[in-house]
Amino acid sequence: MDSKYHQFDKPLLDDENSSSVNTLEYTGDGSICIRGHPALRKHTGNWKACSLAIVYSFCTYLAFSSIAKNLVSYLTKVLHETNVAAARDVATWQGTSYLAPLAGAFLADSYLGKYRTVLIFCMIFIIGMLMLLLSAAAPLISTGPLSWIIWTDPASSQHIIFFIGLYLVALGYGAQCPCIASFGADQFDDTDEGERTKKSSFFNWSYFITNGGSLISGTIIVWKPGGSPLARVCQVVAAAIHKRDKYLPCDSSVLYEFPGQSSAIEGSRKLEHTSGLEFFDRAAIVTPTECEFAGAPLNTWKICTVTQVEELKILIRMFPIWATMIFFATVLEHMFSTFVEQGMVMEKHIGSFEIPAASFQSIDVIAVLILVPVYERVLVPVFRKFTGKANGITPLQRMGIGLFFSMLSMVSAALVESNRLRIAQDEGLVHQKVTVPMSILWQGPQYFLIGAGEVFSNIGLTEFFYEESPDAMRSLCLAFSLANISAGNYLSSFIVSLVPVFTAREGSPGWIPDNLNEGHLDRFYWMMAGLCLLNMLAFVFCAKRYKCKKAS
């Protein structure tokens, strides 16, 4: 169900409409089947097809989250890294995992198609997993008959194999994510009201199912690429610069658009002209010279369609929303690092049963599994009564609510840590690297609140990028939504690296020392809560000024 981009080869003044298709028999959004024919509404797509994408997402996320949840514990206990180094490595790895979608989306939209891209990076993902298995077995292999495999000392070999495998997993998992998500959503016809509503449900249940895989990991263990979207963006910029001195007409209808009902990008709908960012409209100005050679093929680096210009405008307008959502990913990353480190110095026993600090992340997943059905079955109908919208609230409103919950999560974590440090002081444990007699159950609210934030922000972000993206750039835009998580993780790594620089001075251990009883992790959480508030205000400012796309 991908699209194919082709050069303009029709006259400028040709007003003939392309032949209409039977809208009752075929999908109306230009979707095609695997053989390249128009997709039959009755026999393709819908829940029957997208369910396979959901199952695949479940399996890959089950494996990926198993690594993510236990990574900080493995780095500190097996590879003997410090708390700061482990938190930095986890953040950097997760950042890479969510940067890889850009590469996968580019290959899918430009060359390979979503199906082939998923297959290739699935193999890379599997190779990475096998290397992680080899690294775990390295100490045993070094003393057995296969010791020749270990070419250096066992410790060095284990580190090298481990980190190579770890980043292959990041590449393999990350690159396929936007492709499988976009492929699943493509199974619903945009022009059909009923299927459009099902598409929104698809994002909800897809997130629900993948978090089901996360819960298990924490407790029990098409065709036809559409041409390069980046090339089309560069063409608009080049054409606009080329015509920077040309007069821009007030009437947008005289700007160039591909003749007929179809777009220049096969399988993609036309986009209506919108005001703002007028400089790029110059790329669609028709000059007298181009009118004289109306029958000749057009140079796409000198003249672009209105739809092509609007694609670039959409990307530019999305950027502030994307930027203000980075900090949510930064907060979310601490669930895998500092939250776990905090839990490791709290009382983990409930009677004779011990709760591993990493497994306590399952509360976040349980929150998602509970709140997704509640949102779908309870909150959406309630919101619908007040707003009159089919989906209850807009993706932007949903994301804003998620940002609020992320701030509350940081506040909760700060309050818990303040109380833990007070108990450590009272018990005389400040200078001892031991657990404090405060139950790990107190971490429950901060995990639950961040899970609630995920239900609103992460799903809302995915839905926003899918709905607002041009038809032929959906994989790329979904990749940017995942790159948002990458940027957030790198930002988290940067912040964690700066903390000891500014707080560990003149004999002070800093906010996040190896012995958290001597530190002030609570101050770090209060700082994050304050940054969350500032970021939320910035998001509201940008969201109020966002201009939605208009598809014909």
N, C-alpha and C positions, 0 to 999 in steps of 0.2 A: 504493500500500500504506500510505497514511497513515490516521489515525484521525479520527473526528469526535466532538466533545463535544456532549452535549445535556443539557437540564435534566431533573431528576428529575420524572417525571410518573406514577410508579406508587405504589400504596399501600405504607405502611411494613410492613404485616403480610402482604403478598402473598407466599406461599411457592411459587407455581407456578414451575417451571423453564421456561426458554425451550426451544423445540424444538431438538433436537440436529441437527447436520449430519452428513453422511456423511464421517467422518474419513478414509476411504480415498480419496475423490474430491476433497475440498477440503482446503486447508491448515487446520491446527488453531489457528493463532495469531491468527485474525480478519482476515487479510490480504484485501484486495479488489483487483480488477482495475481498469483505468482507467475502466471503465464503471460502477463502483460495485457490482459483483456479487461474491459470494465467489470467491476465487481458486482455480482448478482446479490441483491439485497437478501434474498431468501436463503442462499446456500453459503454465504461467506460472512465472516465477522461475527459481531455480537458476543455474548457471554461464552458461547461454545468455543470460540477461537481464543479469546483473551484469557480464559481460564488456564490454558497451557503456559502463558506468560507468567501468570501469578504463581503457578506451581514451580516454575523454573526460578523465579525470584526467591521463593521460599527456600529452595535447596541451596542456592548460592549464598543467601544471606545467613542461613544457618551455619555454614562453614565460616564465612567471613566474621560474623559476630562472635563465634567461638574464640577466634583469635583475638579480636578487639577487647573482649571482656577480661581475658586472662593475661593480656600482654604486659601490663604494668607489674603484675605479680611475678611473671616469668622473668622480666628484666631485672627486678630487684632481688629475687630469691635464687634464681638459677644462674643468671649472668652477672649478678652482684653489682648492679648499677646503683648509683645514689638516687634519692628521691627526685632531685631536680633533673638529673640526666634521664631517668626513666620517664618523667612527665614530658620532657622535651622530645624524646624519641617517639613516644606514643603520639604526641601532637603532630610531629613532622610526618610520621607514617600515615596517620589518618588524613593529614592535609594532602599528601601525595595520592591517597586513595580517591579523594574527591576532586583532584586536579586531572587525573587520568580520563574522566568522562569527556573532556574537551577533545582529546585525541580520538577517542572512539566515535564521538559524534561527527567529527570532521570526516573521518573515513567512511562512516555510514552514509552521510548526506552527499558526499562528493564522489566516492569511488565504489565502495563495496556493497552498500545497502545494509539495512539493519540486520538481516538474517545472517549474512556471511560475517559481519563484524562480530556478532555475538558468538558464533562458532569459533572464530580465531582466538578471541580473547578468553573464551572458556578454556581452551587448551592451555593458554599461558597461565591462567588461574590454577589449573590442575597441576601443572609443572611446579609452580610456586608452592603449592601444598605439599607435594612430594619432597621438595627440598627442605621444607620445615620439618617433615618427618625424619629426613636424613640427619638434619642438624641435632634433633633430639636424641637420635641414636648414635651420634658421633662418639661420645665417651665409651659406649659399649663396643662399637666397631673397632676403636683404637686398640683394644686389648684382645681382639679375636683374630680369626684367620683372614679377615678382610681388612686388616689394618693398613694395607697398601693404599686404600682409598683415601685415607687421611694423609695429605701431603705435607702438612706441617704439624706442630704440636696440637693435641686434641682441643685445647681451649681456643686457640686461634682459628682452627678449622671450624669449630662449632659456631663461632661468631660470624665468620665469613659466609658460611653456608646459610646460617639463619637469616642474616640481613639481606642476602641476595634473594632467598625464597620469600622473605617478608615483602619485599618491594615488587617481586613478580606477582604476588597475590594482590597487592595494591593496584598494579597496572591491569591485571586480568579482570579483577572484580570491578574496578572503577570504570574502565573503558566500555564495558557492556551495559552498565546501569542505564544510561539515558536511552540506549537503543531498545532494550527490552521494555522499558516503561512506555516509550513512545509507540513501539510496535503494538503493545496491548491496547493503548488508548485509541490507536488508529482503527481498531476493529469496530468502532461505533461511528455511524454516519453523522457528520456535523449538521447536515441539512434536515435531519429528522429530529423533531422535538423530543420524542420519547427516547431515542438513542442518545441524544445529547445529555439528558438527565441521567441515563445509565452510566455515561462516561464519568460524571462526577462521582457516582457511587463506586466506579472502578478504582479511582484514586483512593477512596476511603478503605475499601476492602483489600486492595493491594497492600496498603500500609498495614492493615490489620494482620494479614497473612504473614508478611515478612517479619512483623514483630512477634508473631507466633513462633517463627523460627528462632528469633532472638531469645524468647523465653525458654525454649528447649535447650539452646546453647548455654544459657546461664544457670539452668537447674539440672538438666540431665546430661549434659555434657558441657513493492517489496522487492526485494529485487529492485532493479532500475534506480540507481542513485540519481538524485536530482541536480547534478552539477554542483560545483563548489559554491556554497553560500557566501564564503569569504570573498570569492572572485566577484560575485554580484555586488557585494558591499564596496569593494575597491573600484569597480566600474562606476558606481554612483559618485564616489568621491572624485575620481579622475574626470568624469564628465562635467561635474559641477565646477571644478576648478577650471576646466577648459572653457566653460561658458560663463565665467565669473563676471565678465563685462557685458554680457547680454542683458537686454531688458526683460524683466520677469513680468509676464502679463498678470493682470488682476483676476482674470477669468481662468480658473484652473482647468476648465473643460478643453482649453486649447493646448494643454500640455499633452505630450505623446503618451498614448496607451495602445497596447496591442489590440488590433481590430477584432471584433466579434465578442462572444461571451466568454471565451476561454482566456486564460492567462498565458503569458509567454513561457511560464513554467508549467509543463504538462502535469495535470492532476492537482493543480493549486488554484485557489480562487483569486480573483482580482481584489485588490485593496483600494478603497475609496480614498481620495485625497483629503488630507487633514491640514489645518492651519498650523503654523509654527515651524521652526527650523527651515525657513524659506530658502536658505542658501542652497540646500540640496535639491530643491525643486528645479533649479537651473539645469540639472542633469536631464530633465524631460522637456526642455525648450526645443521646439522645432524651428530650425533656421531656414531661411530661403534656399540655401544650397541643398539642404536635405530634402526639401520639397521638390526641387528640380530632378532629383534622382530618386523619386518615390518608389520606383519599381525595383531598385537595386537592393541587395542585402545591406542591412544597416551595421555600422560599426558600433558595437555595444560599449566601447570605451569612450564614445563621444555623445551617445544619446541613449537614455534609459527610459523604461516605462514608469508611469506613476506608481504602479505596484512595486517595482524594484526600489524606487525612492522611498516608498512607505515602509519597506522592509528595514531599511537603514534607520528611519525615524523611530520605528518600534524598538529597535535595539538600543538606541540612544535614550529613549524614554524609560526603558526598563532598567537602565544602569543605576539610577539613584535608589530604586527599590531593592535591587540586588545588593548594593553597597550597604544599605541600612540593615539588611538581614544577615550580614556577616557576623555581627556580634552574637546573634542567637546561636550560631554554630560554635562560636568561641565558648559560650556558656555550656553548651551541650557537651563539648569535649571534656570538661572537667568532671563529668560523670564517670569517665573512663580513667581519670588520673587522680586529681586531688581528692575527689570524693572517696575513691578507693583507699588512698593513703590515709585519709582521715578515719575511715572505718577500720583500718588495720591497727590503730592505736585505741580502739574502743572495745568494750566487753562484748565478745561475739557469742557467748554461751547463753542459751536459753535452756535452763535445766542441764541435762546431759548432752544436749544437741548443740553443735557449733555451726554457726552460719559463716561461711567464707566471705570476706569483705567484697570480693569480686561478684559473688552470686547475689549480693544485695542489690545489684543493678537491675535485677529482675523485677523489682518494684516498679521501675520506670516502664518496663515492658508490660507488666500487669495493668498499669494505669492506661497504657495505650489500648490494650485488648479490651478493657472495660469501657473506656471513653469513646472509642470509635463507634461501637454499636449504639451507645447512648447518644452520641452526636447525630448519627444517621437516623435513628428511630424516634428520638425525643426532641433534641434541640432544633434540628432542621424544621420540623413541623411548627414548633413554637416560633422560631424566627420568621418562618414563612407567613404566619398570621400578621406579624407586625410590619414586615417589609414588602410582602407581595412577590418576592423573588422565589423562583423555583428551588433554588439551592439554599434558601434561608438568608444567608449573608454572602457578601462578595469575598473573593479570595483575599483581597487587601484587608478587609475587616477581620477576616479569620487570622491573618498573619499578625495583625496588631494585637489581638487578644493573646496570641501565643507569646509575643514579646513581653507582655505584662506578666504572664505566668513565669517566664524565665527570670524576671527580676525578683519575683516572690521566692523562687527557688534559691537564689543567691542570698536573700535575706534570711531564709530558713537555715541555710548552711552556716551563715555567720552566727546566728543565735545559738545553734548547736555547738559550734566550735568555741564560742565565748564561755558557754557553760562547762564544756569539757576541760578547758584550760583552768577555769576556777576550781573545778574538782581536783585537777592535778596539783594546783597550788595548795589546796587545803590538805591533800593527802601526802604532801612532800615528795611528789613524783616528778617535779619539773626537770631535774637534771638526770633522770633515769629514763632510758629508752625502753619503756614498758607500756603496756596497755593501761588505760585509765578506767576505773570502775564506773563507767557510764555505758548503758546498753546501746548497741548499734541500732536498735529499733528507732532511736531518736533521729536517725538519718532518713527514716521513711518519708516524712513530708517533703523533703527537698527532692528526693527521687520522684515522688508522685507528681509534684508540681512541674518538674522538667518534662515528665511524660505527658502531662496535660498541655504543656507548651508545644510539644512535638505534634500532638493531634491537631492543634490549630495552625502552628507556623509551618511545619514541614510539609504537611499535606496541602495547606493553602499555597505555599510557595510553588510546589509542583504543579498544582492546578492553574495558578496564575501564569507561569511560564508556558504551559501548554496552550491555554486558551488565548493568551495575548500574542503568542508567537505567530509569524507567518507560516502558512501551511507547509512550505518547503524548508523551513528552518526549525521544525519542532524538535528534532533530535539535538540540534546545536543548542537551542534555548534550554532544553531540559538538562543538557550538559552544564550550562551556565548555572542552573539552579543547584547542581551538585558541586560545581566549582565554588559556589558560595560556601559550602561546607569546607572545602579545601582551604579557602582563604581564611575562614574562621579558625581552623585548626592551626594554620601557620601563624595567625595573629596570637592565638593562645600560646604557642611555643615561644613567640617573641616576648610576650608579656611575662611568662614564667621565667624566661632568661634574664629579663631586666630586674625582676624582684630582688634577687640577691645582690645585684649591683648597687641598688639604692637603699637596701635595708640592712645588709650585712656589713656594718661599718663599726670601727673602733671596738672590736671585741664582741659586738652584738651578733648573735647567730642568724639574724634576719627573720623574715616572716615564714619561710618554708625551709627550715633546716632539716637535716637527717633525723634529728630528734624533734618531732613536732611538739613535744611537751615544752620545749624551750622556745618555740617560735610563736608567731601570731598569725596563723592561717585565717583567723577571724577577720583581721584587718584586710587581708587579701580579698576575702569574700565581700566585705563591706565596700571595698573599692570597686569590685565587679558589679555589685548592685547599683552603685552610683552611675557607673558607665552604662548599665542597662537602661536606666531612666533617661539619660541623655540621648542614647541611641533610639529609644522608643519615641521621644519627642521629635527627633529628626525624621523618623519613619512616618509619623503622622503628617508632618509638614510636606514630605514628598508624595505621600499617598493622596492627599487632598488635591494636589496639582497634577496628578497623573491623568493622561488623556488616553482612553481606551481605543483599540484599533477598530476599524470599520471595514468589514469584509462584505463584498457584494454577493 
